[in-house]
């Protein structure tokens, strides 16, 4: 099984200093489209606290972001991403800021895709049959979720959050940086072939690709150094994704 991550937005309604993708986020006033800043310079010229989530691949994202639309996304998926071979991760930024998130989820469900929505749970992402909403609890308690992801925020209130989930019978997991020994409620995505996929560890040992909010298709997460601008979902003549194992 392969994983396709779709970064719907490079914008978030939170600004958590510990966010692993903070260095990629922009905060335009309209929350939709913005030109990314210029070349941030090599890592040695930047202090770590300037941008905790900064990555050398950041400079390759220069250009317009937050320009995805459902028509382009679905056209590319229909061409190359089979529901039988791929699980889809909807993420960001905050995917709840994407203006057509619920229409997109409806279309993905109708096409037979399975997956997750990684969100902070504070914006109205609708519940669907095939996509589980994993809501990270930072400071504001999520209100739209299927699984709560407890984050060890600077206020150190993870135990209170755990107690809340237990008392309200909410499925939950811990973020990886609380403690490797900490485990919440076992929670898996049931795939069509009967297998259960641990949705909090989706990328371990799995081939993965990303679609950025600019529309570029590239290797994901630990393969970000292999980012390419040769494949875009907006190409008139679509090209196969640059497979990265």
Order of alpha helices (4+ residues) and beta strands (2+ residues): beta-beta-beta-alpha-beta-alpha-beta-beta-beta-alpha-beta-beta-beta-beta-beta
